[in-house]
Amino acid sequence: MLFSRDWLSVYVDLPETPEAIARRLTFAGFSVEGMTERDGEPADTVFDVDVTTNRPDAMNHAGLARELSVLYGRALRLPVPAISESPEGSETAAAAATVEILDADGCSRFVGRVVRGVKVGDSPEWLKRRLESIGKRPINNVVDVTNFVLWELGQPLHAYDLAQLQGAKLLVRRAREGERLTTLDGVDRALDPEMLVIADAARPVGLAGVMGGADSEVTAATVDVFLEAAHFDRQAVRLTAKRLGLHTDASHRFERGADLEACRIATDQAAALLVELAGGRVLPGAIDVRGPERPARRGRLDLARLDVFAGATIPPADTHRWLAGLGFAPQALEEGVLAVTIPSWRYYDFEPRSGGEVFAQDLYEEVIRAFGFENVPAALPALPDPDGHPIAAVARRGKIRRHLAASGFVEAVDFAFIDPAADRAYPSLAPEAKALPLENPISKRASVMRRSLVPGLVESARFNQRRGASSVRLFEVATVFFDNPDATLPDQPEMVGLVCGGRVGNPWQHPSGSDLDLFDLKGGVESLAEEMGVRLLARPASGLPGLLAGSAAELYRPEHPTEIVGYLGRLEAEEGYPLYVAEISADALTPETIDLSIDPPSRFPGIDADLTLTHALDVPWAEIEAAIRDLAASVAPDLVSFELTVRYRGEGVPAGAVNTTIHFFYNSRQRSLTQDEVNGEQLALAAELERRFGFRG
């Protein structure tokens, strides 16, 4: 938003350089994003100020000057309209025109002034220069006056050709079915009954708070002018502007909350300028129709709490002076406490809390802005007590992240809303739950909440593949969303998702390279489970969408074999090298009981042994693993650990069979085992495994 330094100096003395003013405004919450020097007489500097949406009071020169007067401790010179009305006994404004508010919710005040006998023409150079300095195009002296007052006081105005108002009447009402209006931009617009309009006795003549109509605009033939300054409901203006795709200086301010009490002074100022620049006479009296008085908003400011909140010592006298300058009328309520009244131009910026008073923090901010954010020392808040222990879910999440990162996976963060097609393309741990649609999605490709982490991870992996990544290993720990008709909110369980694929290792290290496959992914899942203190078993699964048949498995915990807690598998669709995905419920990675006992290793040496078992291809490793655990107590009591090392199919292995090589480690806590003792246990275990699983051809 553009502001002229020369124009600002009309209302407050500005002794510093433009650069210093820009810096001071920025530290007070009005970020100056640029400055432009303008040649001319006098020379000028135009500030491009980012005025936040909660500060419509500062979207005009007098409002921003109020801020500068407080920041610099200078007097504020607000304009005082020098209006000269026609002599008493002559025609009054109320006799020349009538105003009626038929929609009190949409309009809480309507002020009108009538100026007869104007001569429409060019504006003087000073007025043109003022408007051009902020990028506004001069039109004629009547319209330019309304624009000038808008940018001076912040109150939007509109000038009507009184002769074109049928019945010399203005009504504030909702549009009627089928009504149309050609606005000042020359566009014929269809209205709907929710739009607030200004109408005369026959038809709409303006969109309330947005734009006037072409049928009643001021032209070169205009003689009598009706000036309007009203206060319209923010939502009503926003609805009309959005539906019609219109954004104007007026709608920008009304949508954010204009000053209810500025209507009268704005019309008086405009009428006085109009007589000065276009001649004519102002009819006695102003038409001022308003609704019920709204309650004042008040608050309390505790000076001691202000210092604690700011983290700095702020002199009470300065606090009182700054608040008074900003219009808050501070009064001593009790020792160290000020009672303040919110000025009308800041009414919408201070919402009251449940007790009726405004939030004290909002008042603290006003003082700190004047104090200067740059003067608040940077310091971390003191913590009187030691940090508490993290909650279990946070600790679990951190442990999962650290382990997967140490395992070579990189964490990804994906959007929680995805394409419905992607949602259907991959498995979910709650396939019966419906995908939750967004009411206002940013696009069709992000219109449902995710039921799985896999779609986002696959998209991220594909992104890397398409850009030449030789391998990819990603993980994500985040929530998914399952519809729950019996609850107000959806179920939001935490999941762990993984994706990997490609070739790892450098050619000079491994000439042939090493391709990541399903077993690498399964190993990562099992390693994570072991780190978390749980066991996860895999069994073949079919019918999982998006996963290749014969290369997919479901995960479960041995203590609850019917409860599926995850899945893994190879993707059907491929782009370049194949990808392998897994998803696990984070709850399944939490042990039901935590064993804190310590199991120190034996001080005696152990003995290693290997066994190669030829068995049918359809016998899963999980079944062999379970059998070894069951047999160990009876036939191999000194067996400490075992692991699968190699699975081989090829020359020397019968068709339909596979060789599985298992490594065993035997150890005793009481003594050193002999080779004969280990051989006996190993042969007994091998015989039993051969009896149960040996290939029969």
N, C-alpha and C positions, 0 to 999 in steps of 0.2 A: 504494500500500500504506500503511495507516494505522498510526501509531505514537504512543503516549501519552507525553508528556513526563514525566508523573508516574511512569509505569511505568519509563521509561528511567532516571530518577533513583535507582531502587532499586539499579542496578548501577554507576552512575558519577555523581559530583557534577557538576551542570550550573550553573555560576555565572552564565552569561550569559542575556540575554533570549531568548525564543523566536525573534525576528527574527534575532538574531546567530547562533543555532544553525542556523537554516535556511540562512543565507548560508554558514556554514562547511561545512555538509554538502554544499551545492551545489557549492562550489569543490573539494570532495574527491571528486566524481564521483557523489554521491547527490542528484540534483536534487529539491528540495522544491517541489512544484507548488502547494501551498496549506496554509493553517493554519486551524484552527477552535478557537475558545475554548469550553470547556465549563464551565458553572456547576456548583457543587456544593461538597462539602467532602471533600477539598481541590479548588480550582479546577484546571483542567487545560488544556493545549494539545495538540491532535492534529495531527501533521504528516502530510501526504500526500506520501510519498516515492516517487520513481520508482527502484526498485531494478532494475538491469539484470539480464538473464537469466543472466549469468555469475556473479552474486553471491548464490546461495541462502543462503550463510552469513549474509548481512545481512538476510534476510527474517524476522527475529525480534528481539525487544528486546535480548537479551543480545548478539547479533551486532552490531547497530547501536551498542550501548553500547561494544563493543570499539573500533569506529572512533572514537567520540567520546572515549574515554579516551586514544587516541593523539593526536588532534587537539588536545586540551586539556592533555595531559600529566598526566592524573589517574589514580588507581588504579582498576582494574577489579575489581568485586566479583561474581564469578560465583557462582551458587547452589550450595551444598553440601548434598545431600540428607541430612536427619536421619532416616534410616530405622531403624525398630526392628522387628527380626524376632522371631518366636516363639522360645521357649526351645529350646536344643539338645535333641535327642531326640524332638522332636515331628515331625509330618508335614512333609516338604519339598516344595518346588515341583516338583521332578523326579518325586516320587511322585504328586503330584496331577494332573499333566498331562504329556504328551509332545509333542515337536516334532520333525519330520523334514523336511529340505529335499530334495525329489526333483528339483528343477531348480536346480542350482548356478549356472547361467548367469543365471537370473532373480533369484536371491536369494543374496547373499553373507554375510548375517548375520541371525539371528533371535533376539531376546532377549525372554523372557517372565517375568512376575512373577505370583504368585497371591496374592490378598487375600481371605481368608474372613471372613464375618460382617459385611459392609457393610450399611448402611441407606441406601437410595436416597432422596433428598429434595432440597429446595431448597439452592442454594449460599448461602454467607454474602454479605453485601452487598459486601465488598471484592472478592470474586471476580467477582460480577456486574458491578461497576463497571469492573473491568479489561476484561472482555470487551465490554461495551457501549461502552466508549470507542473501540474499534476496529471497531465495527459488527457485533459478533457477538451472537447471541441466546442467553442462558443457557437451558439445558434441564434438567439436574439435576446434582447434585454430582459424579457419576462422569464424565459426558460433559464437563462443564465443566472438570474437572481435565485431561482429555486435550487439550482445546482450549487451555487455559492453558499447558500445557507446550509445545505446538506453537509458540505465539506467544512463549513465553519463550526456548526453546532451539533451535527450528527443526526438531525431530525429530517427524514425524507419529507418532501413537500410535493404537491402537484398543483398546477395552475390550469383551470378550466376556462373556456370561453363561455361566460355566463349566458350569452344569447343562444348558445347551442344546447343548453340544459333544458329539456322540456319540462314545463311546469316550474322552472327555477327551483328545482327540488333535487336533493341528493339523498339516496337511501343506501344504507349498508345492509346487505342481505346476501343469502346464498343464491347462486345462479339457478335458473329454472331449466327444466328439461327442454332441450332443443335450442337454447339461446346461444348466440354467437357474438363475437366481438372482434373487430379489426383493431389491433393494438398499434401503438405509435410506430412500431417497426414495419408496418404495412402488411402484417400477416393476419389473415382471417382465421380465427381460432374457435373451435367448438368448446363450449363450456359444459361442465357437469355439475349436478346439484351439490357437490361437496365443496365447490370453489366459492370463496368469498369475493364478492364484487361490490363496486360502487355503481349505483344505477340512478337514472333520473326517473321521471314519472312514467317513462315508456320502455326503456331498454338499458342494458348495462353500458356504462361509459368508462369503466376502468376496472382492472384487476387489483383488488385491494392489496396494497403493500408491494406490488410487483411492477405494473406498468399501466399507464393511462390508455384511453381509447382515442383513435384517430378522429372520430366524429366530433369530439368536444375539445380538440387541441387548440392551443393558441396559434393564430395565424396573423398575417399582416393586416387582416381586416378586423381583428379583435379590438373591441373598445372597452368592454367591461370584463374584469377578471375575477374569478372566485378562487381564492387560495385555500388549499386543504392541507392540514397537518393532523394526522390521526395516529392512534396507537392500536395496532392490529396484533392478534394472537400469533405467536411464533409458529405454532404447528400449522395453522391455517395458511399462512404465507408460504411455508415450506412445501406444503402439499400442492398448492397451485403452481408454484415455481417449478417443482420437480415434474409434475404431470405435463406441463406445457414446454418443458425444456428451456425455461427462461431464468436467467440470473442477472439481476440488475443491482446497481448500488443500493437501491431502496430495499430490495428483498434480502440482500446480504446483511443489512443491519436489522431489519425486522425479524429475520430468522434467529438472530442471536440475542435479541431483546433490547428494543429501543427504550428511551427514557420517557415514561408516561408524562412527566411534568415538563418536558421540553416543547410540547405541542404549541402552547400559547406564545412563548417567547419567540419561537421559530416563525410563526405566522406574523407576529408583530414586526420582527426584523425584516422579513420578506416584504411586507406591505410598505414599511418605511423606505426600503431600498427601491421598491418599484415606483413609488411616487417621485423619488429623487432622480431615477434614471429614465422613467417612461412617462412622467407627468401623471395627471389624474388626481383623484381625491379618495381618501379612505373613508368608507361609510362608518358612522359611529357604532361602537360595540362590536364584539366578536361573538360569533355563534360558537358556543362551547357546550357540547353534549357529552356527558360522561356517565359511566356506570357507578356502582357503589364504591366507596372508598376502600382501598385495600389496606390491610393492617401493615403498620411499619415493621421493619425487621431490625432487631436489636441484638446486641451481644455484650459479653464481658471480656476484658483483657486483663489478665493477671501479669503484672510487670515482672515478678520473679520468675514465673513460668515462661515468660517470653525469653528471658536470658538463657534459661535451661534449653529451651527449644532451639534457639539460635546458636547456642554454643559460643556466645559472645556477650559482653556487657554493653547494653544499650542505654544511654542516659534517659531517664524518664521524661525530662523536659523535651528532648528531641522526639520521643515517641508521641507525646501530646501534640507537639507542633506539626509533625508529619501527618498524623491522623486528622487534625483540624484542616490542614491544607488539602487533604484528599476528600474532605466533605463528610467525615464520619462524626463530627460534633462530639468529641470526647468530654465526659464529665466524670469527676472523681466520685466513685460510688462508695468506697471504703479505702482504708489504708492499703496502697499498692494495687488497687483495682480500679480500672476505668470502665464506665458504661459508655457504649457507643451506639449510634444510630446509623444504619446503612443508608447512604444517599440514594435518591431515586435512580440515578444513572448507573448504580451498581446493584440494583435490586435483584437481577437474575443471577448475578455472580455469587450471591451468598444465600444458599439454600439453608433453611432452618433445620436443626436436628429435631428429634422427637420432643424435646422439652420446650421447643418454640424459639430458643435462642440459636443464633448462627454458630457454626463451629469456630472455636477459639483459634484453631490452626490457620483458618483463612485470614483472621485478623493479624496473627503473627506474621504471615507472609507479607501483608501490606507494609508493616513496619520494617521488615528485613529488606524489602525491595528498596525502600528509601535509605536504609542504612548502607546498602550496597552488598550484593552477594560476594563481591571480591574482598570485602572486609571481614567476612566470616572465616575464621581459621579452619584449615583442613585438619581434622582429627577424628580418629575412630572413637566410637562411643565406649565408655568404660563398662566392663562387665563385672558386676559385683560378685558373681558366683562363677565357679568353674563350669566349663562346657558340660552339658549333659550327654549321656550316651545316645548315639543315634538310634532311632527306632529300627526295629528288626528289618522292615522292608527296605529301608535306606541302606543298612549295612549289607543286606543280601545283594542289592543292586550293585553296590560298589565292589563287592567280592567277585561277582560275575564279570563285571567289566574288566577288572584287573587281570583275572585269569585268562579271559579270551584275548585280551591285548597281548599278554605274555605268550600266548599260543600262536601269535602271528596274525590274528584277525584285527581289522580296523573298524572302529565304531562308526556307524552311520546314523543319521537322524533324518527321518522321512516325515512327510505330511501325514496327519491322522485321517485325512479325507482323500479318497481315491476314486478312480473310474469304476463304475459298476461292473463293466466287463472284466476288469482286472480282479475285482473282488470275487467274481464267479469262476475265474480261471484257475484258482489255486485252492488248496485245502484250507479248512478252518477247524479248530478244535470244538466248535459248536456249529456244525453244519445246519442244524435245525433252526438256528437263530436268524431272523431276517436282517438284512443290511439296513442300517438306519439312514434314511435320506436327509440331506440338509435342506432347510426351508429356503435358504437364499444362497445357493452355491455360487462360487466365483466362476465356475465353468462346469460343463457336463462331465469333464474328465476329473472333476474333484467334487462329486455330488453325493457320495455316501461315506459314512464313517467306516474305517477299515475293520474287518473281522480277523485279519491276519497281518503279520509283519512281512510275510514273504513277498507280496506284490511290490511293495516299495523297495525291498532289498534287491529283487530281480531287476527292477528298472534301473537302480543305481549300478548294478553289476553290468547290465547291458550298455549303460552310458560309458563305462570304463572300457568295455570290450570294443565298442565302436571307435574308440580313440586310441586303439593300439596297445592297451594294457595286456601284457603277456599272461598275467594271472590276476585273480581277484579273490580276496578273503574278507568278507564284511560281516558284521554282527550288529544287532540293535536290541536294546532292552527298553521296552515301552509297553503301553497299554493298548489293548484292542477293545472293541465295543460290541457287546451282544445285546440284542433286544430282549427286554424282560417285561412282558405285559403286566406282571403282577407288582411292579415297582415303579416309582416315579421316575427314577433315573435308570439308564441301561447298566448292565453289568460291565465292569471295566477291569478285567483281570490283566495282570502283567505277564508278558510273554518274552521269550528269548528267541530271536530269529538269527539264522546263519545262512550264508551262501558262499560257495567257493567253486573254483574251477580254474583251468589253465595250467601252464607249466612253470614250475618254480626252480630256482637254482641257476647259476651262471654256467655257460658252456665250458669255461675253463675249469670249473669244479666238477661238473657232471656232463661229459660230452653228449650223452643221449638225453639229458634233462630228466625231469621227473614230473609226470602229469598228476595233478590232484584228482582223486576219484572219490567214490562213495565211501570207501573205507577211511580215507583221510577225514572226511566229514564225520563219520561215525566215531572215529577215534577222538576227534575234538569234543563231540557230545559226551562220550564216556569219560574223557579227562575232566570235563567240567563237572559232571555228576560226582566223580570221585573227589574233586576239590570241595564240593559242597556237602560231602558226607552222605550221599545217597547212591543207590544203585538203580540204573535204568537198563532195561532189557529191550531188545528189538525182536520183532517177529514180522514175517512177510505180510504185507497189506496189499489189497487190490481196490480199484475203484476210486483212488485219490485223484481228484481233478488236477490235470497239468503235470502229473508225475508218470514216468515211464513204467509200464507194467513189467513186473519182475525185478525192478530196481527201486522198490519203495518198501518202507517198513513203518510200523507204528511202534511207539515207545510206551512202556508201562513200567511200573515199579513192582518188584516181585511180591511185595506184601499186599498189593491190590491189583491182581492180574487182569481184572475186567475193566479197569479204569484207564482209558487212553489219555496220556499226558503229553504226547508229542508225536511227531512223525519226521521222517527224513526220506530223501529219494532224489532221483535224477530227473531233471526237467525233460518233458517230451520235446518241446520246441527248442531249437538250437540256432544260435547265431555265432558261428566260429566254434570255439571249444565248448564242450558241454558244461552245464552248471549243475551243482548239487545243492539242495536246500534242506533246512531243518527248522522246526519250530517246537519249542518246549514251553510248557506252563512253568512260570517262575515258582509257583507254589509247590510244584513237584520237586523242585531243587532245595526245598526246606526239609531237613530231616525231622521225623516225628519225635524222636528223642535224640538228645545230644550226648554223646559219650565223651566225657572229658578225661577218661582214664588214659594213662600213658603205657604204651607197650614197647619197652626198650628191646633192642635186638639182642640175640644170644651172643655171649662172649666166645662161643665155640664156633669153629669154621663149619660152613655148610657145603653141600655137594649138589652140583647141577646134573640134570639128566634131560634128554630129549626123547620124544616119542613121535613117530609118524604113523598116523592112523588113516587107513584107506576106508572111506565110507561113502555111502550114497550121496549124490550131489544135493538132494533135497533135504538132507539133515542139517539144520542150522547150527551154527557154533553155539548159540545160547543153550541149546539142548545138551550138547556135549559138556559145556561149562557147568551146567546144573548137575549133571551126572558126576563129574569129578568132585564137586563140592560134597555131594551126598556120600560118595565112596571113600573120601579121604579119611573120615573118622574110623572106619572099620578096617580098611586094607592098607592105608598109607598114613598112619598117625603122625609121622614126622614131616609131612608135606606142609610147607609154609606158604608157598605161592606158586602160581603157574600163569602162563600167558600164551596166546596164539602167536606164532612167529611167521609161518608160511602156509599158504594154501596153493596147491599146484595141480594143474590139469594139463595133460600133454602126453608126450611119449612115455610109455611105461605105465600109464594109469589107465585102467579099463574105462570103456565108454560108460557114461552115467555115474562115474565115481570121481572123487577128488581126494588128494593127499593133504591132510592137515597135520602140520608139524607143531607140536606143543612143547614148550620149555617148562621144566619143573625145577623147583628149588627145595631141597630137604635140609632140615636143620633141627637141632635139639638144644634145649636150654640146660640139660643136665650133664651132657658129655659130648665128646666128639663122635659122630657116627662113623661106622666103617663102610667101605664100599659094598661089602656083602649085604649089610643091613639095608642099604639104600636100594641095591639091586633087587632084593626080595620084595620090598614094597613097590618098586617100580614095575616088576614083572606081574605082581598081583593086580595092580591097577590097570596095566596094559591088557591083561587077560580079560578083565571085566569089561573094559571099554570095547575090546574086540568082540566079546560075546554080544554086547548090546548094539554096537553100531557097525561092526565090520561088514565090508561089502560082500554080498553073496552072489553078485552077478545076475 
